[in-house]
Amino acid sequence: MNPATIFKIKGAWDKFSANHPKFPGFLQAAGNGMVEEGSVIDIKITSADGKTIATNVKLTAEDMELFAMLKDLR
C-alpha cells in the first residue's frame, strides 16, 4: 500500500473519530474479548429518509485470522 494513502486514511480516521467519539471506544471494547469465533455481528443502517437494511454474520476461525491481521496493522 502506498504510504501516502496510509497517511490519508489515518487523517480521515482521525477526523471520523473526532466527529463520532463513541465509535472507536465501541470498537476497542469489542476487541477486548467480545469478538470471538462463533460471535454474531449484527449491522443495521437507517438512511436519512428512514429506510433500513440489516444483516448479520457469524464469525468463523478464518474471520478471526483476518481480524488478527487487521489488528496487527495498527
Summary of the structure (lengths in Angstrom):
residues: 74
radius of gyration: 15.0
end to end distance: 14.1
largest distance: 38.8
contacts: 132
relative contact order: 0.10
helix: 58%
strand: 19%
